[in-house]
């Protein structure tokens, strides 16, 4: 565990923390899971200016958020190391007092160190402890801890280290924190407009949105033919309109789902949304069924009924959290939660989940 610095090393007044740099995560689902920590950061440092540094694909997720004051778009993946040097110059000019590193990379800590940010808090991953003023060791827990709690701990450590009035909350380490996304009117209208353009009405009948892909792992994908059968069942049993959602890389698998359906009742909107429009689109869903993807996290945080299919990944660490979020998993699979991106055997953790398993869960929300 993180060892608290001595009292003499603490700042006596949080007002001294004028500017905070937050290094965002790289994936949409992870970004959603940082929302409770960002809310805690606002409560802990209410007068501070919060700048969030994000790769361009996720910048839109935070554009309308009251939790941050400015977004610094970081394009090193596209522009290489010249972007690192450019960002370094800008961060030095802004003279931040505190760096909150949700991202666990060596580079994130190196940038904060070279920029001269005096207090740098993050997990002691990738041999970067020496770059942090407050390195945090992941706790050795008998049960895996949800990532919302991991991100919140970074803010807790910063809060406790920089004030005599400790804000650390005793949290139930078995229960995830609940992210909340409130769509803007513009986002809702953009989602409704996209649906209308594809002849989907938000008022005629239930809308079931499916995300059949998973950009970073083939093993997380429930088979496309199972999704096709599920879509037919949702249509026949509940009169649901089927909408396929996802990233551009998931558009092809969404087409495979539609081509496998027997009832012509689906539209493919995968790859047609930026993140703000995706938020608005999902806000109109009566039910979302998804693999372990960013869309599932967004839908759950919007408070939409969300069924997330888990197999090789660990729901105790990354399950979408929300008032109507459920996971679906086959029981008794000896190799479940293997964390492999490609299954070396027969994908049993996923193929042993049937459409009927999901239909019974869906019935609660669609009838």
C-alpha positions in Angstrom: 0.0 0.0 0.0 1.0 3.6 -0.4 3.0 5.0 2.5 1.7 8.4 3.6 4.3 11.2 3.4 5.3 12.9 6.6 3.1 15.8 7.8 5.9 18.3 7.1 5.7 17.4 3.4 2.0 18.3 3.1 0.6 21.6 1.9 -1.4 23.4 4.5 -4.0 24.9 2.2 -5.7 23.4 -0.8 -6.0 26.8 -2.3 -2.3 26.4 -3.1 -3.4 23.9 -5.7 -4.4 26.3 -8.4 -4.1 24.0 -11.4 -4.5 20.3 -11.7 -3.5 18.2 -14.7 -5.5 14.9 -15.2 -4.0 12.3 -17.6 -7.0 10.5 -19.0 -7.2 6.8 -19.9 -7.1 5.6 -23.5 -10.4 3.6 -23.8 -14.0 4.7 -23.6 -15.0 2.2 -20.9 -12.1 3.2 -18.7 -13.0 6.9 -19.2 -16.5 6.2 -17.9 -15.0 4.4 -14.9 -13.0 7.6 -14.0 -16.1 9.7 -13.6 -16.6 9.1 -9.9 -12.9 9.9 -9.3 -13.2 13.1 -11.3 -16.3 14.1 -9.2 -14.3 13.4 -6.0 -11.5 15.6 -7.4 -14.0 18.5 -7.9 -15.2 18.1 -4.3 -11.7 17.9 -2.9 -10.3 20.8 -4.8 -13.4 23.0 -5.6 -11.4 26.1 -6.5 -8.8 24.5 -8.7 -8.6 24.7 -12.4 -8.8 21.2 -13.8 -7.2 20.4 -17.2 -7.7 16.9 -18.7 -5.2 15.6 -21.1 -6.7 13.1 -23.5 -6.0 11.4 -26.8 -8.3 12.9 -29.6 -10.7 9.9 -29.8 -11.9 10.5 -26.2 -11.7 14.3 -26.0 -15.4 14.5 -27.1 -16.5 12.4 -24.1 -15.4 15.2 -21.7 -16.4 18.2 -23.8 -19.6 19.0 -22.0 -18.5 17.8 -18.6 -18.6 20.1 -15.6 -15.9 18.0 -14.0 -13.1 19.6 -16.2 -12.4 23.1 -17.2 -10.2 22.5 -20.2 -9.2 19.6 -22.5 -5.7 19.3 -23.8 -5.7 17.0 -26.8 -2.6 14.9 -27.0 -1.8 13.4 -30.4 1.5 11.6 -29.8 0.1 8.4 -31.5 -0.5 10.3 -34.7 2.4 12.8 -34.5 5.1 10.9 -32.6 7.6 12.3 -30.2 7.4 15.9 -31.5 4.0 15.9 -30.0 5.5 14.9 -26.7 7.9 17.8 -26.8 5.1 20.2 -27.8 2.9 19.0 -24.9 5.8 19.3 -22.5 6.3 23.0 -23.4 2.7 23.8 -23.0 2.3 22.0 -19.7 5.4 23.8 -18.4 3.9 27.1 -19.4 0.6 26.4 -17.6 2.5 25.7 -14.4 0.4 22.9 -12.9 0.5 22.2 -9.1 -0.8 18.6 -9.2 -0.8 15.8 -11.7 -3.5 13.0 -11.3 -2.4 10.1 -13.5 -5.3 7.8 -14.3 -3.2 6.4 -17.1 -0.7 3.9 -15.9 2.0 4.4 -18.6 5.6 5.3 -18.0 5.3 8.1 -20.5 2.5 9.8 -18.6 4.6 10.0 -15.5 7.7 11.0 -17.4 5.8 13.9 -19.0 4.5 15.1 -15.7 8.0 14.9 -14.1 9.8 16.7 -16.9 7.1 19.4 -16.9 8.1 20.2 -13.3 4.7 19.5 -11.7 5.6 19.4 -8.0 3.0 16.8 -6.9 2.5 13.7 -9.1 0.1 10.9 -8.0 -0.5 7.6 -9.7 0.0 3.8 -9.6 3.5 2.4 -9.4 3.2 0.6 -12.7 5.8 0.2 -15.5 8.8 0.9 -13.2 7.7 4.6 -12.9 7.7 5.0 -9.1 10.8 7.3 -9.2 8.9 9.7 -11.5 6.0 10.1 -8.9 6.0 12.0 -5.7 3.2 9.7 -4.4 3.4 6.3 -6.0 0.6 3.9 -5.1 1.0 0.2 -5.0 -2.1 -1.8 -6.0 -3.5 -3.5 -2.9 -3.1 -7.2 -2.6 -6.8 -8.2 -2.2 -8.2 -11.6 -2.1 -11.1 -10.5 -4.4 -10.3 -8.3 -7.4 -11.3 -4.6 -6.9 -13.4 -2.7 -9.4 -11.5 -0.1 -11.4 -13.8 2.7 -10.3 -12.3 2.2 -6.8 -8.7 2.2 -8.2 -9.2 5.6 -9.9 -10.8 7.0 -6.8 -7.9 5.9 -4.7 -5.6 8.1 -6.8 -7.7 11.2 -5.9 -7.9 10.1 -2.3 -4.2 9.9 -2.0 -3.7 13.3 -3.5 -6.4 14.8 -1.3 -4.9 13.3 1.8 -1.4 14.3 0.9 -2.2 17.9 0.1 -4.4 18.9 3.1 -4.3 18.5 6.9 -8.0 17.8 6.6 -8.0 14.2 5.3 -10.9 13.5 2.9 -10.3 9.8 2.5 -13.6 7.9 2.6 -13.9 4.4 3.9 -15.5 2.7 0.9 -16.8 -0.8 0.5 -14.0 -2.3 -1.5 -16.4 -4.9 -2.9 -18.8 -2.5 -4.4 -18.0 -0.4 -7.5 -18.7 3.3 -7.6 -21.5 4.4 -10.0 -20.6 6.7 -12.9 -23.3 9.0 -14.0 -23.7 10.5 -17.5 -26.4 13.1 -18.1 -26.8 13.6 -21.8 -27.1 17.2 -23.0 -30.1 18.3 -25.1 -27.8 18.6 -28.1 -26.6 15.0 -27.6 -30.1 13.6 -27.3 -31.2 15.5 -30.4 -28.2 14.3 -32.4 -29.1 10.7 -31.4 -32.7 11.1 -32.2 -31.9 12.7 -35.6 -29.6 9.8 -36.5 -32.4 7.3 -35.6 -34.9 9.3 -37.7 -32.5 9.3 -40.7 -32.6 5.5 -40.6 -36.4 5.2 -40.1 -36.3 4.4 -36.4 -38.9 6.1 -34.3 -38.2 6.8 -30.6 -41.8 6.5 -29.7 -43.5 3.7 -31.7 -42.0 0.6 -30.0 -39.1 -0.6 -27.8 -35.6 0.0 -29.2 -33.0 -2.6 -28.4 -29.4 -1.6 -29.2 -26.7 -4.2 -29.7 -23.0 -3.9 -29.7 -21.6 -7.2 -31.2 -18.0 -6.2 -31.5 -15.0 -5.5 -29.3 -12.2 -3.5 -30.8 -9.4 -4.7 -28.5 -10.3 -8.4 -28.1 -11.8 -11.0 -30.3 -12.3 -13.3 -27.3 -14.8 -10.8 -25.8 -17.1 -11.2 -28.8 -20.3 -13.3 -28.4 -20.7 -14.9 -31.8 -22.4 -12.9 -34.5 -24.8 -15.7 -35.4 -26.0 -15.7 -31.7 -26.6 -12.0 -31.9 -28.6 -12.5 -35.1 -30.8 -15.1 -33.3 -31.1 -12.8 -30.3 -32.2 -9.9 -32.5 -34.9 -12.1 -34.1 -36.2 -13.2 -30.7 -36.3 -9.6 -29.5 -38.3 -8.7 -32.6 -40.7 -11.6 -32.3 -41.2 -11.6 -28.6 -41.3 -7.9 -27.8 -41.7 -6.1 -31.1 -38.4 -4.4 -30.5 -36.6 -2.4 -33.2 -33.0 -3.5 -33.5 -30.2 -1.0 -33.7 -26.5 -2.1 -34.0 -24.0 0.4 -32.5 -20.3 0.5 -32.1 -17.0 1.9 -33.4 -16.1 2.0 -37.1 -14.0 -1.2 -36.6 -17.2 -2.9 -35.4 -19.3 -2.0 -38.5 -18.4 -5.2 -40.4 -19.4 -7.5 -37.6 -22.7 -5.5 -37.2 -23.4 -6.2 -40.9 -22.8 -9.9 -40.3 -25.4 -9.8 -37.5 -27.9 -8.2 -39.7 -27.3 -10.5 -42.6 -27.8 -13.5 -40.3 -31.2 -12.3 -39.1 -34.4 -13.9 -40.5 -36.5 -10.9 -39.7 -35.6 -7.7 -41.6 -35.8 -5.4 -38.6 -32.3 -3.9 -37.9 -30.2 -0.9 -38.9 -26.5 -0.6 -38.6 -25.3 2.6 -37.0 -21.9 1.3 -35.9 -19.2 3.7 -37.0 -21.6 6.5 -37.7 -21.3 8.3 -34.4 -18.7 10.3 -32.6 -18.8 9.9 -28.9 -21.2 12.8 -28.1 -23.7 11.4 -30.6 -23.2 7.8 -29.3 -24.1 9.2 -25.8 -27.3 10.7 -27.3 -28.1 7.6 -29.3 -27.8 5.3 -26.3 -29.9 7.6 -24.2 -32.9 6.6 -26.4 -32.4 2.8 -25.9 -35.0 0.8 -24.0 -32.4 -2.0 -23.6 -28.7 -2.3 -24.5 -27.1 -5.7 -24.9 -23.3 -5.6 -25.5 -20.1 -7.4 -25.2 -17.6 -5.9 -22.6 -17.2 -2.6 -24.5 -17.2 1.1 -24.0 -20.8 1.3 -25.3 -21.9 -0.9 -22.4 -20.3 1.4 -19.9 -21.8 4.5 -21.4 -25.3 2.9 -21.5 -25.1 1.8 -17.9 -23.9 5.3 -16.7 -26.8 6.8 -18.6 -29.1 4.6 -16.5 -30.3 2.6 -19.4 -31.1 -1.1 -18.9 -27.8 -2.8 -19.9 -26.9 -6.5 -20.2 -23.2 -7.0 -20.7 -21.9 -10.4 -21.8 -18.7 -11.5 -20.0 -16.4 -14.4 -20.7 -12.6 -13.9 -20.8 -12.6 -10.6 -18.8 -13.2 -10.1 -15.1 -16.5 -8.4 -14.2 -15.3 -7.9 -10.6 -12.8 -5.3 -12.1 -14.6 -3.9 -15.1 -18.3 -4.6 -15.1 -20.4 -1.6 -16.3 -21.9 0.1 -13.2 -25.4 1.6 -13.2 -28.8 1.3 -11.6 -30.0 -1.1 -14.3 -26.7 -2.8 -15.3 -26.4 -6.6 -15.2 -23.8 -9.0 -16.4 -24.4 -12.3 -18.2 -21.9 -15.1 -17.8 -21.9 -18.9 -18.4 -21.4 -20.7 -15.1 -18.9 -23.5 -14.4 -16.3 -22.6 -17.1 -12.9 -23.7 -15.8 -10.9 -21.1 -17.9 -13.2 -18.1 -17.4 -11.7 -14.7 -16.8 -8.5 -15.8 -18.6 -7.9 -12.3 -19.9 -6.7 -13.6 -23.3 -7.6 -11.6 -26.4 -7.8 -14.7 -28.6 -9.2 -18.0 -27.3 -6.8 -20.9 -27.8 -9.5 -23.5 -27.5 -13.2 -23.5 -28.3 -14.4 -20.2 -26.8 -16.6 -22.1 -24.4 -17.1 -19.2 -22.0 -19.0 -17.4 -24.7 -20.7 -20.1 -26.8 -22.3 -21.6 -23.7 -24.3 -18.4 -23.3 -27.6 -18.8 -25.3 -30.0 -16.3 -26.7 -32.6 -17.6 -24.3 -30.4 -16.6 -21.3 -30.5 -13.0 -22.6 -34.2 -13.1 -23.6 -35.2 -13.9 -20.0 -33.2 -10.9 -18.7 -34.6 -8.7 -21.4 -38.2 -9.6 -20.6 -38.0 -7.5 -17.4 -37.3 -4.4 -19.4 -39.3 -4.8 -22.6 -42.7 -5.9 -21.2 
